[in-house]
Amino acid sequence: MEKIWEGLTQAAMLIVGFDPDLMEITLLSLRVTITATLIASAIGLPLGAWLVVNRFRFRRVVIAIINALMGLPPVVVGLFVYVLLSRSGPFGVLGLLFTPTAMIIAQVIIITPIIVSISHQAIRELWADYHDLLISLNATRRQRIATLIMDGRRALLTASLAGFGRAIGEVGAIMIVGGNIDHATRVLTTAIALETGKGEFGMALALGFILIGLAIIVNLGVHMLSRTERGSRW
Amino acid sequence: MVTPLLPLKMENVSVRRGGKTILGPITLQLADEGISILLGPNGSGKTTLLKTMHGVERPNTGTLQWNVGAEDARLRQAFVFQSPTILRRSVLDNIAYPLTLRGVKRAEARDRAEAFAARVGLTRVLDQHGMVLSGGEKQKLALARALILEPDLLFLDEPCANLDGRATRDIEEILLAVRAEGTRIVMSTHDLGQARRLGDEIWFLHAGQLRETTPKGQFFSEPQSDTARSYLRGDLLP
């Protein structure tokens, strides 16, 4: 209990003091995770809608696989991306290993299945309702997907936020592909792992509280923004 | 001069579901003007017939031949479903939606939607969310959304089921006005009074078979088929 108290006071001091190292790793955490969430949403939301409006032979299999991929172990994803990006790997020439870009790639792989799966669930009900009307109005496949994404945007926001939540707290994959290099690839989660390893529990806890606070602020912020949006009050 | 959409020739059209024939075979020609009322007990195939004519339900046998190409035909007709589908948007955007699908600019689509909303009496609720409307208003919204395409042929599947007398009268008035403008209407109903008020001819469907297509006066005074006779008497048909 004493340690937790110590962590809280230390967190407060770090924040009040605008600790430059803290600012740096917090901003990198946000940058990496927000970028990964945006990319994964750009892939995952249309894919989720596409899976709803299309009937093809292996649809069930594809959906089952995507659901299974939600539980993908981040360490394995990290290892996989590491092998691909390492000097001797197929993308070694790009020199991406131990950069924030490598961390974004790993996070996109981890959270895209989550976003696809949740958006698929959310849009399926909407499609059941819209189906006859959109067919009757001769909407093209692209228009159907666009309509479902537009009208289901509240539920889809939840899908994206779930992806964000998974990515911001992720440590296994980005530790491997980022390397937790000070002033380069150190983010909140890898810093927590480091401080804990060093026995600096106060610092580790402080960073932990900041991480949780950050996740809450982002979620609240997004919900407040979306509520003020016109015509979405439902 | 635009090629007329009608006549529509249906030949030996039948629809099967789960190994059972639920409609047909039906041979029918849809032409002329006016309102055809489709009567028949539950499960007789009214909705299936309407959806098959409209093209959202595919027949297992038989052919539908429009006077124009099949794609052109689809663009010149509209359908109002029994339980209106309301998009999760404002009333105005709901009504404008079919136009935006066809590439009409948003501002113009909204202007025209406003005019059609006025026509069905929804001007007061334009900016409200579609989902908060009453049952009658939702059905009017669906009607305006169908009419904004200015279809040559309008299908309605029991548009006044679950509506009270006032909403029903509003919708009937709109339909008569639409008919007067030359739109061909085919609608199903359970309401014999409505059939009398609106119909120019009556189609009677029973067990997937079209028992008669008779002018209204004749249908109610001397129906041709036994089943129609007992239906009008109020008997419960098997």
Interface residues (C-beta under 8 A of the other chain):
Chain A: L126 D129 Y130 D132 L133 I135 S136 L137 N138 A139 Q143 T147 D151 G152 G231 R233 W234
Chain B: H54 V56 R74 L75 A78 F79 F81 T85 L87 R88 R89 S90 D93 Y97 P98 L101 H129 M131
